[in-house]
Every structure is written in C-alpha cells, then in structure tokens.
C-alpha cells in the first residue's frame, strides 16, 4: 500500500510539473488506468531525463542543469564558488579575424557570425571542437529586423548539412513594449520558442538580451535564467565609465559582473554565463590595450564560463588569446636557476607573455633645475611595473650634467633608488659622468653606481675590472636575457670583456646599451667608434638582437635595422630628449618584446606630461630575430609574477 501511495504521489507530481522545454515528454497519467503502463511511462521518463540531462550534454561537451530548463521549482543558489572547465573565448568572425581562429582550441571556444550562404565557409576555417555561434536578432526575419531570424538560420544550416555539434544558436530576444509582467511574459515566450527551434535542430541556445535593454529591468534576470541554457552579458556599460568613457577599476568591474552573475544564479544556479568583454568604449574607437582587455577577463574569470572579445583588432585579439591561453598556476623557481626577478620565487605566468624594457635616455639636464622629472620617470616605472610587465630598465648614460656636482649625483641616486628591489636595472657611463673623460676618471659614477651597489641583487652578473662595464641577467616572456652596459666609445678591452660574458651566457638573448653608438644625422648611421663595436662584437654574436644608445642631442630619435653575420636583423636605436623643454619633459622609451608575434614594439611616453608620442620615430615595430638557442622554450615560466589563485591580483599584474 505504501509503495502504491508513493507511486500515486509521483504521478500527481508529474501531472503538475511544467515541462516547458520538453513538450515531447509530457504525459497525462490520469488517462492511464493500467499500472503496468504507468510504470512503463515512469521508466520512460527516467530514461528520457537521463538522456536529456546527462548523456546529450556530455556528447556536446556541455554541463546542463540537473533539472529540466523551465522547471517551476528551482533549487536554491549554490554557495560554492563557481568553478568549471577552462574559460571559453569567442569573438566576432570577420575576414581579418581568420588569422587568429586557429588559436582557439577548447570545446568552450566559439566564433560568432550572422550567418548566410556566403559565410558558410566559416565552418571550413573553424575546426572542432570550436563552435560557430550563429546570431539571430529575431525568431523570423521581418522588416523591423532585416537580419536572418532563428528560423532562417537553422534552415540555412540544414541545407548545408552542418552538424548541430558544430553550432550554437545565438539569439538576441525581441523586445515588445508592455507592462512589466507582460514584458517578462513576452521575453520568456520568445526565448521558449527559440529554444524549441534550437532543440529540434539539436544545438544549444545562447541567449543575450544584454544590458543595453535590461539595465533598468534587472528583475528579469532570475526569471529569464529559468528558461535559457546560456546567458550573454554585454558588459560595455560595466567596463567603461558612462561620463568619461574611460575603463573603470578592475575591482569595480568585477563587483558589477558578480552582482549580475549572482542574480542570474538565483534563477538557475547552474546556468552558464558568458560575458562580452569590450575593447572599445564606442564603435570605431579602441580604448583598451591588450593588457587592459586581459585584465578585464582575468578579473571575472572565476565568475563566468566564457568571454566574447568584441571591438579588438585581429592583432590585439591574437595577443589576448595567447595570454589567456598561456596562464598557468603559480610555480616555484627551480633550485639552482639564476634568479630572474626582484621578487624571486614568487610564482609564475607562462612563457610567451610580452614584456617591456624601459630605456631612460640622457637625464643630465633634469638635475640642475628639474630633478623631479627624473624622479617622476622612475616613480612611474615603479608604479606601472606589473601593469606594463616591465622586466628591465636601462639607463644609457649621461646621468648627470656636472660630474663634480654632488647634489646632482645625490638626486640621481635618489631617483634610481626607486627601482631598487622592484625591477632589475643597469646604467651606462656617459661622457658627462666622467670627471676626466680621456682617462676614464669616473669616481662619482663608481661611488653611486659601481659594482658594490648591485652585488646584493641576484640578477646582477658582474663588472669589468675597472667597474665601468657591467651585465645583468633576467628572464621574461620565456626568454633568458643578458643586458650588457658598456662604457662610452667601447674600447677594445671592454669589447674583449663583453665577448667573455656572451660566451658564458651563449643561450641568452643579449641587449647592448652604450652611451655613444649611433649618429642619426646627415645620413650617417653609426659613429666612427661604433663601427669598431659593430665589426668586433655585435655582427659576429647572433644572440645580440638590440643595441640602445643616446648622446646625440640633435638627432633626438633615430633607429635602423642592420643584419648580422648569421642573417638575423638587429635593432639599433637612439633616443636623447635633453634639448626639449625642462631638460627633456620626462620622455622615455617603452620597448615591448612580443615573442609570440616575433616583434619589438617601441612606444615613447612622458610620465611628466602623461602623453604618448606617436610619430614614426617614436612609435614603430621592428622584427625580433633570435637564434635557435635563445628562442622561448615551451613551458618556460618567468619568476616575477602573481599567483593565479586570485583573479583580481592577476588582473592587476596586467
């Protein structure tokens, strides 16, 4: 009798449950007078539930809710932190974006497009398990929304014999005016109809009404979450301040997304949430750098299942995907490995993340009148080391104007001290740094910036016998580097010393900084003394990929690309801003090394003016050409990073 009552109760529950998303499973058990048929029906229901709720989603590489979509009784929100498979990445498909499609690998990755017969080749260029999200702005095509609707999109897919496991149906629901309750009913009914169409085809549904239409109607979130598999938050209005059009802080952005994600999961605790991360404050105006886009993603990575990068160029998009795909958990520095960071053993971010080298040109004219400009440069480096991923700083000489002026040396020392314990750095000897240029008498230079200052740092490699030449070791972007700082005009003993350093570190990519090297005026490339350096040192050491210098005030900026004996290109670059206002207005050069794209990306910035200079000599891209033994190694991890356990910390690191 008890078993009969339990069966009767189950039948009554089945009669009252609303199977909105599975009409084919609806059964009226009151019409079944036969207990056997009743049990068969219950058995069929259980088998069907297992198929729809467990077997099919795993075949599609998804994780569907345990309860049917649209069920009246929704489980209370989970108190556990949202975790799941690796973050999915998507982007809007264009002809220019084809070059980055191959970077997508995960079953949660996707590209989306408004599909018609002319764009069916996207399925040939996007390989499984990556899906194509086919966007529809209506259920059926109409005059109000001339783009293809869900119905026409699915018909196109069927005619082309596209298997449903290659597809996501992406639907932006039609909005109809009415009272709040009518609005909810209309949206819910629209989503249900789209869901039935997608299910009949066999593809999952991505629903995205977006904040533009819903920011004042957040009560719709939990209600609609009951009726759709996946949600898309168009978060442009979350990332950017509506007045200034500038990106908001990462913690503020994270809290905004979290509030919406929590609201959605009140309606369905297992709903999959996709967020659209914008690279532009408005169409046609790119506002975010690659670093900022990655920071936006990393700030919310633990809250969502996938992100769609919108508004980025293919180049930026490729860099973003590379970085998001190469993040790794924190690791310890291997025992015996040369320390490559001012914070040894802090953890690791993977190999080919681009990194920056800051070049400080002649600072001599700041010190008599504007020492605060010199200090502003190093203070900016200190504050932006993580955001710009600054791995090294090189001062190319003429630190002071008067080598006998103790106040200038003290001011220079204070400015450079802001980098101590923050980032590896080195400094060249300039002619203004010598009490006697001919005899290389540089007592004050050695007192403030000689070997004794750096020996406590594990990244410091050593110095020549006279202390005027030094080298530093650091690693970033999967590349082990050695930075050589050579005295001006580089005499033969200094060249011989440099050769010994390079021989001991033959697997490290090398950067040479020296005060006087390029001329850059009247069609003259190198200074006469520099031809000796090129012929005896640089051209026959293929690990040297870049030479940095200053000294020539009238040239201001100049660069050339030479070819060494191994056939590799070497960037040679000059910068000297001392004749500009206020001793140089704080201009410095940001040299970004991008191993994945084999580029050296040079930018010029003034922390004093808070301005970037964008002419052809101030902003350019040069090839990064490294011999085989110096190229990034798969899995190589740099040391100066932050643990990926805290997404907001990683966001700050970018």
Legacy VTK file of the C-alpha trace (Angstrom):
# vtk DataFile Version 3.0
C-alpha trace
ASCII
DATASET POLYDATA
POINTS 654 float
0.000 0.000 0.000
2.810 2.385 0.898
4.547 1.717 -2.417
1.243 2.367 -4.225
0.882 5.720 -2.433
4.447 6.711 -3.362
3.713 5.859 -6.989
0.460 7.785 -6.876
2.279 10.819 -5.425
4.913 10.690 -8.190
2.157 10.516 -10.805
0.433 13.543 -9.300
3.740 15.455 -9.273
4.361 14.544 -12.897
0.897 15.804 -13.820
1.515 19.240 -12.233
5.136 19.809 -13.351
5.620 22.259 -16.240
7.805 20.580 -18.887
8.133 23.747 -20.978
11.347 22.812 -22.647
10.477 19.143 -23.200
6.904 19.035 -24.580
7.569 15.614 -26.040
7.974 14.172 -22.558
4.591 15.460 -21.257
2.318 12.582 -20.193
-1.230 12.663 -18.750
-1.089 9.784 -16.309
-4.751 10.203 -15.274
-5.733 8.664 -18.567
-3.648 5.560 -17.883
-5.654 3.048 -15.884
-3.117 0.335 -16.176
-0.403 0.065 -13.511
1.975 -1.597 -15.976
1.595 1.245 -18.428
2.046 3.670 -15.591
5.330 2.037 -14.581
6.486 1.914 -18.185
5.750 5.606 -18.524
7.685 6.403 -15.369
10.572 4.273 -16.604
10.499 6.070 -19.944
10.527 9.392 -18.137
13.592 8.407 -16.101
15.444 7.189 -19.201
14.488 10.345 -21.084
15.601 12.555 -18.230
18.941 10.770 -18.084
19.393 11.219 -21.824
18.498 14.921 -21.914
20.185 15.810 -18.657
23.366 13.716 -18.738
24.158 11.837 -21.962
23.419 14.523 -24.572
25.128 17.428 -22.788
28.326 15.418 -22.443
28.190 14.472 -26.085
28.016 18.205 -26.816
30.785 18.985 -24.338
28.439 20.912 -22.020
27.133 20.648 -18.486
23.370 21.105 -18.429
21.284 21.704 -15.316
20.166 18.575 -13.498
16.570 19.815 -13.536
14.737 20.446 -16.855
15.004 24.003 -18.183
11.946 25.976 -17.237
11.003 23.805 -14.274
8.798 25.677 -11.822
10.760 24.721 -8.714
14.369 25.939 -8.914
16.964 24.785 -6.416
18.376 27.467 -4.115
21.570 29.174 -5.335
24.752 27.265 -4.660
27.005 28.782 -2.010
30.097 27.240 -3.600
32.473 29.351 -5.660
31.724 28.988 -9.358
34.272 26.677 -10.918
34.327 24.678 -14.106
36.284 23.893 -17.259
38.746 26.384 -18.714
37.312 29.734 -19.704
35.877 29.746 -23.211
36.867 32.512 -25.625
34.845 33.846 -28.532
34.969 36.711 -30.996
33.016 38.157 -33.890
34.054 36.468 -37.130
35.394 38.702 -39.891
37.699 38.105 -42.827
40.511 39.855 -40.917
39.996 37.658 -37.859
40.619 34.396 -39.737
44.299 34.563 -38.791
43.522 34.117 -35.079
40.849 31.423 -35.400
43.498 28.709 -35.158
44.368 29.890 -31.638
41.031 28.609 -30.346
41.253 25.063 -29.009
38.786 24.461 -26.194
35.355 22.888 -26.561
34.025 26.060 -24.931
35.602 28.379 -27.543
33.446 29.848 -30.272
33.272 32.431 -33.029
30.015 34.145 -33.842
28.586 35.491 -37.038
25.305 36.475 -38.644
25.093 33.512 -40.959
24.019 33.274 -44.575
25.067 31.097 -47.519
28.029 33.383 -48.272
29.539 32.812 -44.829
29.252 29.044 -44.648
32.994 28.744 -45.274
33.447 29.694 -41.606
32.829 26.012 -40.830
35.794 25.047 -43.006
38.117 27.501 -41.249
36.990 26.937 -37.663
37.815 23.407 -36.618
36.066 21.300 -33.964
35.679 21.337 -31.041
35.330 25.096 -31.554
31.722 26.029 -32.341
30.217 28.700 -34.540
27.627 30.842 -32.761
25.061 31.868 -35.371
23.484 35.180 -34.339
19.798 35.921 -34.871
18.032 39.128 -33.863
14.517 37.755 -34.247
12.631 34.472 -34.352
11.831 35.043 -38.035
13.141 37.614 -40.454
10.952 40.727 -40.594
11.061 44.327 -41.730
11.891 45.604 -38.266
14.931 43.339 -38.022
16.108 42.556 -41.565
18.778 40.093 -40.431
18.006 36.418 -40.591
15.951 35.052 -37.739
16.427 31.813 -35.831
14.146 30.029 -38.301
16.071 31.125 -41.419
19.452 30.489 -39.778
18.554 26.903 -38.911
17.136 26.341 -42.414
20.461 27.548 -43.873
22.393 25.180 -41.596
20.216 22.222 -42.529
20.507 22.877 -46.268
24.295 22.993 -45.890
24.291 19.756 -43.857
26.125 21.412 -40.970
26.059 19.013 -37.986
24.490 20.598 -34.889
27.513 19.789 -32.727
29.369 22.482 -34.713
26.798 25.156 -33.850
25.432 27.374 -31.104
22.221 29.270 -31.854
22.792 32.786 -30.511
19.573 34.736 -30.039
19.003 38.345 -29.036
15.327 38.202 -27.973
12.821 40.539 -29.496
11.503 43.078 -27.044
7.862 44.087 -27.107
6.509 47.031 -25.084
4.009 46.441 -22.328
3.600 46.322 -18.600
6.451 44.788 -16.590
4.604 41.493 -16.261
3.716 41.484 -19.964
7.330 42.263 -20.822
8.522 39.276 -18.829
5.913 37.022 -20.398
6.812 38.201 -23.906
10.535 37.704 -23.395
10.046 34.310 -21.791
7.765 33.159 -24.594
10.223 34.419 -27.221
13.089 32.548 -25.554
10.993 29.383 -25.277
10.161 29.434 -28.978
13.822 29.949 -29.891
14.742 27.097 -27.558
12.285 24.750 -29.224
13.704 25.600 -32.656
17.293 25.095 -31.492
16.415 21.843 -29.748
14.657 20.495 -32.812
17.852 21.148 -34.753
19.973 19.707 -31.932
22.095 22.736 -30.997
22.332 24.603 -27.671
20.903 28.091 -27.320
22.870 31.200 -26.344
20.548 33.994 -25.222
21.740 37.584 -24.977
19.324 40.430 -24.376
22.228 42.443 -22.994
22.482 45.320 -20.552
21.501 47.934 -23.085
17.871 46.792 -22.925
17.930 45.402 -19.416
19.976 47.677 -17.163
16.789 49.196 -15.758
14.954 45.855 -15.578
17.235 43.608 -13.578
14.209 41.797 -12.160
14.126 39.953 -15.491
17.487 38.258 -14.867
16.465 35.496 -12.466
13.181 34.927 -14.270
14.753 34.505 -17.711
17.573 32.405 -16.260
14.967 29.693 -15.648
14.306 29.372 -19.351
17.631 29.529 -21.174
20.726 27.387 -21.207
23.316 30.140 -21.594
23.344 33.861 -20.946
25.382 36.589 -22.607
26.060 39.793 -20.680
27.076 42.652 -22.965
29.245 44.405 -20.414
30.414 47.542 -22.229
28.472 49.641 -19.740
30.146 47.826 -16.885
33.714 48.268 -18.132
33.537 51.953 -19.043
32.532 54.999 -17.067
29.484 56.434 -18.890
30.735 60.022 -18.494
34.496 59.825 -19.027
34.375 56.812 -21.392
37.450 55.502 -19.583
37.706 51.978 -18.183
36.658 51.585 -14.571
38.849 49.939 -11.954
39.116 46.169 -12.119
37.652 45.619 -8.666
34.663 47.806 -9.523
34.173 45.915 -12.786
34.407 42.567 -11.014
31.782 43.567 -8.451
29.368 44.710 -11.183
29.665 41.401 -13.038
29.433 39.442 -9.795
26.188 41.172 -8.841
24.590 40.185 -12.144
26.028 36.661 -12.080
24.660 36.157 -8.559
21.263 37.452 -9.688
21.207 35.060 -12.641
22.114 32.107 -10.480
19.232 32.879 -8.150
17.043 31.943 -11.094
19.184 28.955 -12.089
22.262 28.131 -10.002
23.820 26.106 -12.814
23.264 28.487 -15.683
26.254 29.047 -17.921
27.152 32.733 -18.106
29.019 34.316 -20.995
30.320 37.878 -20.778
31.102 40.164 -23.691
34.353 41.999 -22.927
34.712 45.181 -24.943
37.930 46.625 -26.323
36.288 49.907 -27.329
34.239 52.464 -25.442
32.290 53.062 -28.620
32.449 51.642 -32.090
35.467 52.715 -34.063
37.375 53.999 -31.040
39.721 51.482 -29.456
40.155 52.395 -25.824
41.723 49.374 -24.168
45.206 47.978 -24.626
45.862 44.261 -24.778
46.887 44.424 -21.113
43.594 46.048 -20.133
41.457 43.555 -22.067
43.291 40.671 -20.404
42.869 42.376 -17.031
39.115 42.663 -17.584
38.901 38.966 -18.394
41.090 37.846 -15.513
39.148 39.955 -13.022
35.968 37.931 -13.699
37.435 34.608 -14.822
36.083 32.717 -11.833
32.579 34.182 -12.256
31.782 33.212 -15.846
32.127 30.337 -18.303
33.214 32.203 -21.411
34.097 35.652 -22.695
33.470 37.165 -26.096
36.127 39.745 -27.054
34.487 42.486 -29.077
35.979 45.546 -30.764
39.623 44.390 -30.844
41.786 44.302 -33.940
42.989 40.854 -35.051
46.459 41.709 -33.751
45.202 42.639 -30.295
42.765 39.732 -30.308
45.573 37.294 -31.077
47.686 38.675 -28.233
44.748 38.451 -25.813
44.055 34.827 -26.748
47.738 33.942 -26.402
47.886 35.402 -22.922
44.645 33.880 -21.702
45.630 30.501 -23.073
49.104 30.531 -21.520
48.243 31.472 -17.947
49.461 28.815 -15.538
49.216 28.306 -11.800
51.994 29.715 -9.703
55.191 27.690 -9.611
58.373 27.951 -7.628
61.663 28.846 -9.228
63.717 25.682 -9.861
66.601 25.192 -7.468
69.854 26.465 -8.918
68.150 28.503 -11.625
69.539 32.051 -11.886
67.193 34.431 -10.114
65.390 36.389 -12.784
63.279 38.699 -10.705
63.423 41.251 -7.968
60.895 39.001 -6.245
62.436 35.543 -6.644
60.263 32.510 -6.264
57.017 34.496 -6.256
55.258 32.212 -8.723
54.786 32.026 -12.476
52.936 33.205 -15.541
53.687 31.266 -18.680
56.243 31.744 -21.317
55.279 33.964 -24.178
53.579 36.847 -22.419
55.045 40.065 -23.898
57.296 42.062 -21.587
58.735 45.569 -21.553
62.193 47.090 -21.270
62.303 50.767 -20.327
65.051 52.904 -21.838
65.965 56.051 -19.866
67.797 58.477 -22.203
70.228 61.197 -21.070
68.917 62.652 -17.801
71.724 65.206 -17.372
69.666 68.354 -17.932
66.992 67.431 -15.403
69.318 67.587 -12.445
70.399 71.249 -12.362
66.790 72.573 -12.398
64.185 69.788 -12.730
65.296 66.758 -10.697
61.626 65.960 -10.049
61.263 64.986 -13.736
63.943 62.302 -13.352
62.235 61.079 -10.176
58.869 61.065 -11.955
60.254 58.686 -14.579
61.432 56.066 -12.113
58.362 56.528 -9.913
56.148 55.789 -12.940
58.198 52.675 -13.694
57.814 51.526 -10.087
54.053 52.061 -10.078
53.491 50.504 -13.503
55.948 47.606 -13.363
53.231 44.980 -13.106
50.707 46.597 -15.443
53.288 47.072 -18.221
55.125 43.837 -17.293
58.416 45.756 -17.074
61.220 43.206 -16.836
64.245 45.513 -17.057
65.293 49.178 -17.048
68.391 50.508 -18.818
69.855 53.997 -18.370
72.023 54.803 -21.353
74.345 57.310 -19.692
74.938 60.983 -19.040
73.195 60.518 -15.743
74.326 63.948 -14.534
75.409 67.167 -16.185
78.218 68.152 -13.807
80.291 65.143 -12.726
81.707 67.211 -9.852
78.282 68.277 -8.590
77.497 66.231 -5.512
73.891 67.476 -5.383
73.278 66.154 -8.895
74.692 62.738 -8.007
72.584 62.572 -4.863
69.438 63.479 -6.797
70.249 60.886 -9.459
70.871 58.284 -6.761
67.503 59.038 -5.139
65.705 58.757 -8.472
67.264 55.420 -9.417
66.808 54.078 -5.872
63.067 53.928 -6.541
63.829 50.900 -8.736
65.780 49.028 -6.058
64.013 45.817 -5.159
61.388 46.494 -7.827
62.958 45.583 -11.170
66.473 44.676 -12.438
68.297 47.668 -13.892
71.637 48.859 -15.199
73.327 52.135 -16.138
75.917 53.119 -18.733
78.812 55.504 -18.273
78.351 58.722 -20.314
80.878 61.443 -21.076
79.194 63.816 -18.593
79.584 61.155 -15.900
83.404 61.333 -16.065
85.485 63.824 -14.087
88.143 63.262 -16.789
86.760 61.784 -19.996
90.194 60.985 -21.508
91.461 58.979 -18.543
88.047 57.493 -17.743
88.203 59.020 -14.292
84.652 58.340 -13.079
84.929 58.324 -9.273
81.444 59.615 -8.506
79.840 57.318 -11.053
81.534 54.326 -9.427
80.652 55.543 -5.930
76.932 55.749 -6.749
76.513 53.150 -9.483
79.537 50.895 -9.220
79.559 47.110 -8.600
79.247 47.461 -4.793
75.730 48.892 -5.196
74.403 45.842 -7.067
76.199 42.826 -5.614
73.347 42.143 -3.186
70.943 41.545 -6.094
70.948 38.003 -7.517
70.190 39.295 -11.019
73.478 41.245 -11.066
76.034 39.365 -13.156
79.227 41.330 -12.514
81.513 44.031 -13.867
84.763 44.505 -15.732
87.973 45.127 -13.778
87.599 48.909 -13.990
83.931 48.686 -12.906
82.749 50.752 -15.886
81.144 47.841 -17.748
78.513 45.596 -16.208
75.983 42.937 -17.064
72.634 41.821 -15.661
70.599 38.620 -16.063
66.831 38.448 -16.274
64.167 36.253 -17.841
60.763 37.219 -19.204
58.394 36.016 -21.883
60.119 32.624 -21.888
63.388 34.284 -22.975
66.559 34.271 -20.870
68.320 37.610 -21.381
71.669 39.203 -20.626
71.948 43.004 -20.656
75.387 44.499 -21.305
76.120 48.085 -20.224
79.322 49.230 -21.926
81.345 52.374 -21.324
81.194 55.106 -23.955
83.079 54.596 -27.230
83.642 50.976 -26.056
87.433 50.460 -26.128
88.913 47.109 -27.113
89.372 45.848 -23.505
85.651 46.404 -22.919
84.845 44.517 -26.140
87.030 41.605 -25.032
85.270 41.552 -21.646
81.843 41.597 -23.326
82.822 38.650 -25.531
83.686 36.623 -22.427
80.301 37.416 -20.870
78.461 36.395 -24.032
80.447 33.171 -24.266
79.469 32.256 -20.690
75.810 33.004 -21.444
75.557 31.848 -25.039
71.941 30.674 -24.671
70.744 34.094 -23.513
69.400 36.754 -25.860
71.591 39.845 -25.494
70.882 43.576 -25.326
73.751 46.052 -25.567
73.384 49.511 -24.032
76.144 52.070 -24.531
76.084 55.836 -24.412
77.532 56.735 -27.816
76.885 54.468 -30.810
74.524 55.878 -33.472
74.862 59.300 -35.090
71.495 59.607 -36.825
72.210 62.861 -38.698
73.221 63.757 -42.249
72.672 60.223 -43.476
75.255 58.823 -41.065
74.184 55.744 -39.183
76.861 54.799 -36.664
79.570 56.918 -35.090
83.129 56.074 -36.210
83.958 54.366 -32.932
80.733 52.357 -33.189
81.819 50.731 -36.443
84.549 49.058 -34.425
81.964 47.806 -31.926
79.732 46.528 -34.716
82.522 44.687 -36.504
84.272 43.215 -33.456
81.309 42.428 -31.223
77.771 42.810 -32.484
77.767 41.444 -36.015
79.515 38.189 -35.062
77.404 37.452 -31.961
73.962 36.439 -33.246
72.482 36.423 -29.727
72.625 40.255 -29.718
69.267 41.423 -31.053
69.174 45.063 -29.929
71.592 47.980 -29.315
70.465 51.092 -27.383
72.202 54.460 -27.125
71.800 58.245 -26.672
74.335 61.118 -26.643
73.448 62.848 -29.956
71.139 65.638 -28.825
70.183 66.965 -32.270
69.132 63.546 -33.514
66.532 63.190 -30.692
65.252 59.861 -32.053
66.692 57.545 -34.671
66.682 53.846 -35.387
67.974 51.488 -38.028
67.855 47.750 -38.613
71.101 46.012 -39.519
71.800 42.387 -40.453
74.423 40.396 -38.586
76.649 37.640 -39.949
74.024 34.998 -39.141
71.491 36.803 -41.313
69.397 37.974 -38.336
68.118 41.525 -38.000
69.418 43.734 -35.186
67.516 46.810 -33.986
69.836 49.775 -33.262
68.070 52.680 -31.569
68.971 56.175 -30.305
66.959 58.491 -28.054
68.049 61.779 -26.418
65.457 64.371 -25.364
67.650 66.706 -23.320
67.162 69.695 -25.659
63.407 69.623 -25.228
61.668 71.804 -22.660
62.566 71.377 -18.989
65.525 69.140 -19.728
63.506 66.589 -21.721
59.956 66.706 -20.295
60.337 63.210 -18.871
60.247 61.327 -22.181
61.318 57.670 -22.062
61.034 54.741 -24.425
58.966 51.636 -23.757
60.385 48.662 -25.671
57.890 45.814 -25.708
59.205 42.366 -26.602
56.474 40.120 -28.032
57.926 36.614 -28.502
54.735 35.077 -29.900
54.490 37.591 -32.758
58.313 37.970 -33.136
58.097 41.742 -32.710
59.848 44.566 -30.889
57.170 47.220 -30.323
58.581 50.649 -29.440
56.497 53.406 -27.821
57.503 56.786 -26.381
55.876 58.139 -23.227
56.275 61.038 -20.796
55.128 60.467 -17.196
55.609 64.202 -16.644
53.193 65.166 -19.433
51.186 61.919 -19.259
51.346 61.764 -23.044
52.372 59.270 -25.720
54.311 60.445 -28.769
53.141 58.787 -31.966
55.309 59.920 -34.888
57.187 57.325 -36.944
60.408 57.516 -34.890
58.550 57.420 -31.574
56.212 54.513 -32.269
57.250 51.666 -34.541
57.568 47.901 -34.778
60.790 46.049 -35.572
61.388 42.318 -36.086
62.510 40.176 -33.160
65.086 37.768 -34.603
66.708 35.329 -32.199
68.993 32.374 -32.909
67.572 28.946 -32.080
69.350 28.607 -28.720
67.800 31.863 -27.455
64.192 31.371 -28.527
61.389 30.851 -25.999
61.073 27.296 -24.780
57.620 25.746 -24.383
56.540 25.780 -20.776
59.229 28.225 -19.722
57.977 30.192 -16.721
59.175 33.613 -15.644
59.592 34.312 -11.967
58.215 37.790 -11.329
54.506 37.041 -11.277
51.483 36.750 -9.050
49.590 33.584 -8.150
46.649 32.821 -10.422
44.602 31.782 -7.389
43.450 35.402 -7.084
41.990 36.665 -10.383
41.965 40.286 -9.278
45.661 40.034 -8.423
46.394 38.692 -11.901
44.295 41.499 -13.348
46.480 43.994 -11.526
49.569 42.210 -12.855
48.428 43.025 -16.381
LINES 1 655
654 0 1 2 3 4 5 6 7 8 9 10 11 12 13 14 15 16 17 18 19 20 21 22 23 24 25 26 27 28 29 30 31 32 33 34 35 36 37 38 39 40 41 42 43 44 45 46 47 48 49 50 51 52 53 54 55 56 57 58 59 60 61 62 63 64 65 66 67 68 69 70 71 72 73 74 75 76 77 78 79 80 81 82 83 84 85 86 87 88 89 90 91 92 93 94 95 96 97 98 99 100 101 102 103 104 105 106 107 108 109 110 111 112 113 114 115 116 117 118 119 120 121 122 123 124 125 126 127 128 129 130 131 132 133 134 135 136 137 138 139 140 141 142 143 144 145 146 147 148 149 150 151 152 153 154 155 156 157 158 159 160 161 162 163 164 165 166 167 168 169 170 171 172 173 174 175 176 177 178 179 180 181 182 183 184 185 186 187 188 189 190 191 192 193 194 195 196 197 198 199 200 201 202 203 204 205 206 207 208 209 210 211 212 213 214 215 216 217 218 219 220 221 222 223 224 225 226 227 228 229 230 231 232 233 234 235 236 237 238 239 240 241 242 243 244 245 246 247 248 249 250 251 252 253 254 255 256 257 258 259 260 261 262 263 264 265 266 267 268 269 270 271 272 273 274 275 276 277 278 279 280 281 282 283 284 285 286 287 288 289 290 291 292 293 294 295 296 297 298 299 300 301 302 303 304 305 306 307 308 309 310 311 312 313 314 315 316 317 318 319 320 321 322 323 324 325 326 327 328 329 330 331 332 333 334 335 336 337 338 339 340 341 342 343 344 345 346 347 348 349 350 351 352 353 354 355 356 357 358 359 360 361 362 363 364 365 366 367 368 369 370 371 372 373 374 375 376 377 378 379 380 381 382 383 384 385 386 387 388 389 390 391 392 393 394 395 396 397 398 399 400 401 402 403 404 405 406 407 408 409 410 411 412 413 414 415 416 417 418 419 420 421 422 423 424 425 426 427 428 429 430 431 432 433 434 435 436 437 438 439 440 441 442 443 444 445 446 447 448 449 450 451 452 453 454 455 456 457 458 459 460 461 462 463 464 465 466 467 468 469 470 471 472 473 474 475 476 477 478 479 480 481 482 483 484 485 486 487 488 489 490 491 492 493 494 495 496 497 498 499 500 501 502 503 504 505 506 507 508 509 510 511 512 513 514 515 516 517 518 519 520 521 522 523 524 525 526 527 528 529 530 531 532 533 534 535 536 537 538 539 540 541 542 543 544 545 546 547 548 549 550 551 552 553 554 555 556 557 558 559 560 561 562 563 564 565 566 567 568 569 570 571 572 573 574 575 576 577 578 579 580 581 582 583 584 585 586 587 588 589 590 591 592 593 594 595 596 597 598 599 600 601 602 603 604 605 606 607 608 609 610 611 612 613 614 615 616 617 618 619 620 621 622 623 624 625 626 627 628 629 630 631 632 633 634 635 636 637 638 639 640 641 642 643 644 645 646 647 648 649 650 651 652 653
